[in-house]
Amino acid sequence: MNILNDVICSLIETPFSRRQNQERLVIISMGRPLQNLTILSTDKTKDNRPFSRSFKTIWYENHKWLSGSYFKNSLFCWPCLLLSNLKQNVWVSQGYSDLKNLSASVKKHESSKEHLNNCLGLKRLEKNKQTIDSALAGQISLYNKIYNEEIEEIDVTILLAKQELAFRGRDESHNSSNMGNFKEIFNLVVKRDQEIQDHVKK
């Protein structure tokens, strides 16, 4: 994943409150990111036996406000990340990754007045997003298509590197019968998706 596609990193860099209205609607419509994180912590039992704790995706179901950043490899509070004025809060500023104390920290955070107010505020925004016109819905669809295109480019790159194949061809023009391994394989992957083809041609 490209760091530019990590919406949480993007929101830390440019807060929700400083964005244009249309961009806010796109973020709300896309919903909270539910990344499968690789958080892992080790500890010992009372009888000194080692054990480990790891991230569980079921936490997203149990706590509808939780979201995850792939690049931060941490959990965030989605409503507070969008709407909170308390930017020093760990659930907003840097993310939470202390699995040993996660349960207590979650309970403390979700019972705070700031969190409850932000949850209500986000629900109002989500209700208003139903007025988004079809053009904006199309914009979100295209964003997802472009993101998938970037993932496909990465997959093709990994395949060629793994097989130790050359990336470029002698003639990579559109009229060439052999544009090189990368372009030929990538074109094969995306040829059935007209929207991605349109983006590639730009």
N, C-alpha and C positions, 0 to 999 in steps of 0.2 A: 504494500500500500504506500502511495506517495503521501508524505506528511501534509501536503496541501489538501488531501482528501479526509484528513482527520479533523472533523468539525469542532471537536473540543479544543484542540491546539489552536485552531483558527479563532475560536471565541475567546480564548485566553489572550491572544494577540490583539484582536479587535473585538471588544465587548459587544454584546447584542444591542445594547442601548445606543451605540454609535453607528449602527448600520441603517441603510436605507430601508424603507418600509417593505418594498418588494423582496429584498433579501431576507428580511425577518420572516416574511410569510413562507419563503422557501425552506428556511431552517425549521420552522414550526411544522410544516407539512411533511418534511422528511422524518421527523420524530427523533427520539433519543437514540444514540448509537449503542448497539448491544454487542460490543466486541468480545470475542473469546480470549480473555487475557491469560497471561502465563505467570501470574503472581504465585509465588511459592515461598513458604516460610517453614523453618524447622524448629522443633521444640523438644522437650523431654517430658516424659510422664513423671508421676510422683516417685516411681521406683527407678527413675533415671534411664528409661528406655527412650531412644530417639523416635520421633514421628514427624510427619510433615503435614502441613495444611496447604491446600491449593484452591485456586479460584473455581467456583461452580456457576455455570450459566443459570441455574435455577434461582439464583439470587435476584436476577432481573425480574423473574415472575413474582417472587415474594415481595419485592420492593419496587413498585412501578416508577419510582423516581430515580432509581440507580441508572447510571450510564457508564460506559467504559471507553477510555482512550487507548488506542492501539500503541501509539508512540510513547505515551506517558506510562503505559502498562499499569494504570491506576483507575480506581473507581471515582466517579464524580456524581454530584447531585444535579440532575438535569434542570429542574425548575430554578434552583438557586444559581446555577451557572448562567442561566439566561437573565434572571431578574434581580438577584441579590445585590445590595449595596455593600455588603460585608465581604469585600474581595480578599480579606486576610483569612477567611474561613478555609480550612484545608480541603473541604468538599468542593470548593470553587477555584482555589488558587493553584494547588499543586496535585490534588487528587489523593485518594486514600488507598494504602496498600498494606497496612498492618493487620494481617489476617487474625493474629492472636486476639486483638482487641476489637475486631470488626463488629461483633454482635452488640457490644455495649455502645460503641460509637454510633452505630446505625440508630439504635433506640434513642440515644441522646439527641441526635440531629433531627430525626423525624418528629420529635415532640417539641422542637423549638418553635417559637412564634414566627421567627423569620422564615423558616422552612414552610410552615403551614400557609403563611401569607403568599409565598411564592408559588406554592402548589395551586392555590385558588387563582392567582394571576395567570398562570399558565393555562389553566382550564378555560378561562375567559378567552385567551388568545386562540386556543384550539377550537373553541366554538365559533369564533369570528373567521377562522380560516375557511370555513365552509362557503364563504362568499368569494373565494378565489375563483377567477374566471378560467376558462379552458386553456387560454394561452399560457397562464402560469403553470397549470398542470402539465402542459406540454413541455415547458421549460424544465420542470423537475424530471420528466421522463428522459429528456435529452441529456441532462446532467448524469443520470444513471447510465445511459448508453455510453457516454464519453468515459465515465469511470470504468465501465466494463472493457472498453477499448484499451485503456491503459493497463489493465490487468492482463489482457490478452497479449499486449506487447511484451510485458514482463515474462509471461509464460513462454513465448516464442524465444526470447533472449536466453532464458534458462535452458530450454531444449537444445538450442544450437551450441551453447557453451558446454553443456553436458556431453553432447555427442562430438565435441571438438570440430564443428563444421564452420566453414567460412561464413561470415555474415553478408558481405557485399558481393555483387556480381560485377562483371566488366562493364555492362551496359544496364543501368537501372531506370532507363526511360520507360514511359508507358507503352511505347511501341516495341520494346524488346521482348523476345520470346522467352528469355530467362533473365529476370531482374535480380537474381541472387537469392540465396536461401531465406534470408529474413523477410524480404518483401513477398516472395512467392508463398511462404507458409502463412504470413500474416494475412495476405489477400485471401487465401483459402479459408482462414478462420472467420473473416468478417464479410465474405462475399454475399451472404444471405441477409445481412442486416443493412438495409438501405440508409438508415439514419447515420450509422457509423461511417458508411461509405461517403455520405455527404460531408461529414466532418473531416474525414481524411483528405478529401479533395480541396478543402479550404487552404 
